[in-house]
């Protein structure tokens, strides 16, 4: 039996669901892409404390995503958080700040979903040969790459093969537990808000934020 349900598993204190939200623009003409400067489909991001990411899609839209939706008490999955309007609106403002040429462009799609985050932001891959039970997850938003790597590792553990990847430090390691509620709820949501404050401080001063220095040891990333 293999559990590979990521944030849609019973988390206990082993991981929390954080919501990653996205928007996508209408199809952009080539002259706008020339001004943006993205000819290929590489991903890019702004180096802020609040996570963000963007990419040109195969049908020539700009897809951009990020965090900001609050953490739900008790790690409950709440479908409404996938459509947190304030976060979608902030993503649109960010896109237009990055690229003023998008000022009159419409963003026609919005969605979101939960990603599983362990306390130290590392994935887990575990397999018990005696019972035949395995599980993998905790990709923290890097699921496209990490799910591929984790599945290859788990396949090696199941078949008894061994390579460099099956000896990575997070393989068959105990998952560090998150703090108990309500400390977890208060801390996670406070750190999300403080990360946003740190970004605004750095944008205003041009210097590393004092707030970020205080919260970095708590985030463990």
N, C-alpha and C positions, 0 to 999 in steps of 0.2 A: 504494500500500500504506500503510495507516494502522495504527500500533501503539497500541492503547489498553488495554493489559492491566495498567496500574498496577503494584501490587506483584508481580504474577505475570509480570513480564518479567525478563530477565537484568539484574541491577542494575549489575554491574561496581562502580565506585565512585561512580556518579552518584546513587544513592539507596539507602536501607536500608529493609528491612521492619520496622516496629514493630507490635506486636500491640495492637489495641484490643479490649477485652472488654466484654461487656454481660450484664445480667440483666434479667428482667422479673417483676413481681409477678403474683399471681393477680388476677382482676378485682376492682376496688375499688368498694364502694358509694359513692353520692353523698355520704353523711354524712362519710366519710373524706376525700373530695376537698374538701369544705367546710372541714375542719380543715387540710388541706394548703394550701389557698388557690390551687389551680390549676384555674380554671374552663375556660380555653381551652387549646389544645395548643401553646403557645409552649415553646421549649426554654430550659433554665436550667442554671446551673453554679455551683459554689463557686469563688471566686477563689484557687485553690491553684496551686502549682508543678506538681504532677502533674495532668495533664489529666483532667477529668471532665465529664459532661454528662448531662442527663436530660430526659424529656418524657412527657407524658400521651399514651397511645396512643389510637387510634380506638375500641378496645374497652375503654377505661377501666382499663388497667394502667399502672403506673409502670415505664418502661424507663429504666435508668440504666447508664452505661458509663464506662470510663476506661482508663488505661494502668497499667503495672506489671509486665507479663510481660517477662522478660529478652530482650535482643537476641541472636539466634542467631549464632554465629561464622560469618564468611564470608557473611553475608546470606542464609543458607539458610532456606527456608520449611519450618517444622516444624509439622505439623498438630496435634500434641499441645499446642502453646502456645495454640491457640484455646480450650482447656478447662483453663486454669491455675486450679485450684481456689482457691489462696490469693488470687488477684486477685478471683475471683467472690465469695468470702467477704468480702473487704474492701469490695467494692462494696455488699454487703448491709448490712454494719455502718455504712457511710457513709450509706446511705439511712435507716436507723433512727436515726442520730444527727441527721440533718437533720429528720426527722419522727418524733418518738417515738410518734405514733399508729399507726405501722407495726410496732410491736414484736411483735405476734402475727400479722402478715401473712406469708404464705408467698411466697417467690420461686420460681416454678415453671419458669422458663426461663433458660438460660444458654448463651452462645455467644461467638464472637469471630472475628477475622480480621486479616489484615495490611494495613497502609496504607503507602504509599510516602512517604518523607520525604527530601527533598534536604538538602544541607548547610546551606543558608540558609533552609530551610522555605518556599521559594517553588515554585509549580508551573512546569512548562515546557510550551511549545507551540512545536513546530518543524515547518517544512515546506520541503522542497527542490523548487522548481519543475522543476529540470532532471531529477530522477529520479522525481518524483511520490511520494516517500516522506515521510510525516509521522508524528509521534508526540506524545503529550500525556500528562500525568500529574503525579505528585508533589503530590497534593492534601493530604497531611498530616492526614487526618481530616476535611477540609472538603469531601469529595467530592460531596455532594448539590448544593452551590452551585457549587463550582469546576469540576466535570465539565461542568456545563451551560455555564458561561462559556467554558471552554477549547474545548468542541466548537463553540460559535458562532464563536470566534476562528479555529479551524482551518478551518471552512467558508468564512470570508472569505478566508483565505490560499489555499485551493484554487481558489475561484472568481474571485480577483483583485479582490474588493471591498475597500474600506478604510473604516474608521471609527475612532472613539476606542478601541474595545476591541482592534482589531488592532494598535494602536500602544502597548499597555501595555508596561511596561519588561521584562517577562519573556518577551516573544514573540521567538522566534528568537534567544534569548540562549544562550550556552554555559553548561552546567550545572556549577556548582562541585563539585569532586570531594571525597568523603569521604576521611579519612585511611586509610592502608593498615592491613591486619591485621598483628599483633594489637592495634595501638594503637586501632583503631576499636572492637573488641570491649570492651577494657578501659575506654575512655573513655565509650562510650554507656551501658554497664551501671553504671558508677560514677556518671554524671550522673543516671540514673534513681533510684538509691538515695539520692544526695545531695539530690535534689528532694524525696523523701519525708521526709528528715531535716529539711530546711528548713521543710516544712509543719508538722511536729511542734514545731519550735522556735518558729515564729510563733504556733501555737495556745497554747503554754505561756506565752510572754512578751508576746504582743500587740504585738510590734514586728517590723519587717522583719528577716529572718534574715541573719546575717552569712554563712552558707553560701550563700544565694541570691545575694548580692553577688559572691561568688567565682566561682560557676558560670555566672552569666548571660552574661558575655562569651564563654564557651566554647560555650554552647548556640546563640547567634546568633538567638534568637527575640525 
